[in-house]
Amino acid sequence: MRYLDKRRVVLNMQLAAAHLTGTEPPPSAELKQEFIAGLNDVQSTSIRSIKDDLYWEFDNPGLVNLLVEKTVFSLAEVSGGVHLLPDNERKQVIHNLEAAKALLADADPNLYYLLTQLVGSVAIYQIPYRDGGSVSCCIGLIWLSPHKDWQVDYYAEMLVHEFVHNSVFLEDMVRGIMPNPTLLDRDEALSISAIRQTRRPYDKAFHSACVAAAIMYYYHCSGDVKKAETYIVPLQRTVADLSEADGALRAQGLDLLTDNGREIVEELRRFIVHGPDYSVIANALATH
């Protein structure tokens, strides 16, 4: 599965870093630093990063202002610092996030490694009625709004969830997935989301399928087979919907997807068609 293929994702990072900085692809030891620096320059972001790790971000006014500008947050959600966690709550969230990292590293070290290479910062705020997110204008960033009842395994799930969005955004930026943004909201393009299980614009449904497969893999590796199985039918339905919508638009001479995008949908179909084939993801993550 290409958006979880370690070799491909690292190459995407190298190609992006070289293009954004106007230099040769950086060596592996400097890749994350150069990649995030290049993204910060072109995205006007201020994403911080740590080598082979995740930076816990709690108070970055420039980043928050950009997220408001991009309508990720409303002004009301951050006005007067209402989005900032108190110090005592930050300590507990950090404790839970560190435990989630350990859980991921134990479940599959390759998945954990790739996550810590692609993602620079995890910004933690309190945003009412939302769990977190990632946006294509801020590749390298995850933001979370943890609830007090979150268990460590859900913190880990959220890290995987948002990491996948980042990986798909990067794949789209470097190699192309959805070439015609104006088509994504058309009625014929609306598809069932594997996560929300409602009809959503095509890009949202596409991302949901990619995320669902990765979350299934995470729960499979961590031993929660029942949790992984809850995604089987929704993912099968979403993949079928994605193929049907793409076919319907192609019949009109319109392309929802590039050939690369169609190959991702086909990889998802093969993964889920007869029940999940977790070896596909494990092998992709283990590539050198």
Solvent accessible surface area in square Angstrom, and as a share of the most:
residue,aa,sasa,rsa
1,M,16,0.07
2,R,46,0.17
3,Y,1,0.00
4,L,1,0.00
5,D,26,0.13
6,K,28,0.12
7,R,144,0.53
8,R,52,0.19
9,V,2,0.01
10,V,32,0.18
11,L,72,0.36
12,N,2,0.01
13,M,1,0.00
14,Q,43,0.19
15,L,78,0.39
16,A,4,0.03
17,A,0,0.00
18,A,17,0.14
19,H,153,0.68
20,L,39,0.19
21,T,50,0.29
22,G,69,0.66
23,T,84,0.49
24,E,144,0.64
25,P,67,0.42
26,P,12,0.08
27,P,80,0.51
28,S,93,0.60
29,A,72,0.55
30,E,85,0.38
31,L,11,0.06
32,K,12,0.05
33,Q,122,0.54
34,E,55,0.25
35,F,0,0.00
36,I,4,0.02
37,A,52,0.40
38,G,2,0.02
39,L,0,0.00
40,N,32,0.16
41,D,114,0.59
42,V,92,0.53
43,Q,26,0.11
44,S,86,0.56
45,T,14,0.08
46,S,49,0.31
47,I,6,0.03
48,R,106,0.39
49,S,43,0.27
50,I,78,0.40
51,K,129,0.55
52,D,69,0.36
53,D,39,0.20
54,L,4,0.02
55,Y,67,0.25
56,W,37,0.13
57,E,6,0.03
58,F,18,0.08
59,D,72,0.37
60,N,8,0.04
61,P,89,0.56
62,G,46,0.44
63,L,0,0.00
64,V,6,0.03
65,N,98,0.50
66,L,14,0.07
67,L,0,0.00
68,V,34,0.19
69,E,123,0.55
70,K,88,0.37
71,T,118,0.68
72,V,19,0.11
73,F,3,0.01
74,S,54,0.35
75,L,125,0.62
76,A,84,0.65
77,E,37,0.17
78,V,14,0.08
79,S,62,0.40
80,G,85,0.81
81,G,28,0.27
82,V,87,0.50
83,H,13,0.06
84,L,48,0.24
85,L,10,0.05
86,P,61,0.39
87,D,102,0.53
88,N,109,0.56
89,E,51,0.23
90,R,52,0.19
91,K,148,0.63
92,Q,99,0.44
93,V,11,0.07
94,I,60,0.30
95,H,118,0.53
96,N,22,0.11
97,L,0,0.00
98,E,73,0.33
99,A,35,0.27
100,A,0,0.00
101,K,17,0.07
102,A,64,0.49
103,L,58,0.29
104,L,0,0.00
105,A,34,0.26
106,D,122,0.63
107,A,18,0.14
108,D,13,0.07
109,P,89,0.56
110,N,48,0.24
111,L,2,0.01
112,Y,44,0.17
113,Y,92,0.35
114,L,0,0.00
115,L,0,0.00
116,T,2,0.01
117,Q,19,0.08
118,L,0,0.00
119,V,0,0.00
120,G,0,0.00
121,S,0,0.00
122,V,0,0.00
123,A,0,0.00
124,I,0,0.00
125,Y,0,0.00
126,Q,72,0.32
127,I,4,0.02
128,P,76,0.48
129,Y,216,0.82
130,R,79,0.29
131,D,45,0.23
132,G,21,0.20
133,G,13,0.12
134,S,19,0.13
135,V,37,0.21
136,S,70,0.45
137,C,39,0.23
138,C,1,0.00
139,I,4,0.02
140,G,0,0.00
141,L,4,0.02
142,I,0,0.00
143,W,7,0.02
144,L,0,0.00
145,S,5,0.03
146,P,25,0.16
147,H,75,0.34
148,K,186,0.79
149,D,108,0.56
150,W,25,0.09
151,Q,122,0.54
152,V,51,0.29
153,D,55,0.28
154,Y,63,0.24
155,Y,4,0.02
156,A,0,0.00
157,E,11,0.05
158,M,8,0.03
159,L,0,0.00
160,V,0,0.00
161,H,30,0.13
162,E,5,0.02
163,F,0,0.00
164,V,0,0.00
165,H,30,0.13
166,N,1,0.00
167,S,2,0.01
168,V,0,0.00
169,F,33,0.14
170,L,1,0.00
171,E,1,0.00
172,D,46,0.24
173,M,91,0.40
174,V,45,0.26
175,R,85,0.31
176,G,21,0.20
177,I,0,0.00
178,M,20,0.09
179,P,64,0.40
180,N,57,0.29
181,P,97,0.61
182,T,121,0.70
183,L,13,0.06
184,L,19,0.09
185,D,98,0.51
186,R,86,0.31
187,D,123,0.64
188,E,68,0.30
189,A,0,0.00
190,L,53,0.26
191,S,0,0.00
192,I,26,0.13
193,S,1,0.01
194,A,1,0.01
195,I,57,0.29
196,R,155,0.57
197,Q,92,0.41
198,T,76,0.44
199,R,138,0.50
200,R,55,0.20
201,P,37,0.23
202,Y,0,0.00
203,D,33,0.17
204,K,89,0.38
205,A,0,0.00
206,F,0,0.00
207,H,16,0.07
208,S,7,0.04
209,A,0,0.00
210,C,0,0.00
211,V,0,0.00
212,A,0,0.00
213,A,0,0.00
214,A,1,0.01
215,I,1,0.01
216,M,0,0.00
217,Y,8,0.03
218,Y,1,0.00
219,Y,6,0.02
220,H,74,0.33
221,C,42,0.25
222,S,47,0.30
223,G,57,0.55
224,D,56,0.29
225,V,82,0.47
226,K,165,0.70
227,K,76,0.32
228,A,2,0.01
229,E,91,0.41
230,T,86,0.50
231,Y,28,0.11
232,I,34,0.17
233,V,97,0.56
234,P,11,0.07
235,L,0,0.00
236,Q,62,0.27
237,R,102,0.37
238,T,0,0.00
239,V,4,0.02
240,A,62,0.48
241,D,21,0.11
242,L,0,0.00
243,S,55,0.35
244,E,124,0.56
245,A,7,0.05
246,D,9,0.05
247,G,37,0.36
248,A,44,0.34
249,L,0,0.00
250,R,128,0.47
251,A,93,0.72
252,Q,95,0.42
253,G,67,0.65
254,L,55,0.27
255,D,61,0.31
256,L,0,0.00
257,L,2,0.01
258,T,38,0.22
259,D,98,0.51
260,N,19,0.10
261,G,0,0.00
262,R,44,0.16
263,E,79,0.36
264,I,0,0.00
265,V,8,0.04
266,E,59,0.26
267,E,20,0.09
268,L,0,0.00
269,R,97,0.35
270,R,131,0.48
271,F,0,0.00
272,I,3,0.01
273,V,62,0.36
274,H,174,0.78
275,G,25,0.24
276,P,36,0.23
277,D,63,0.32
278,Y,32,0.12
279,S,59,0.38
280,V,47,0.27
281,I,0,0.00
282,A,37,0.29
283,N,100,0.51
284,A,6,0.05
285,L,0,0.00
286,A,40,0.31
287,T,28,0.16
288,H,178,0.79
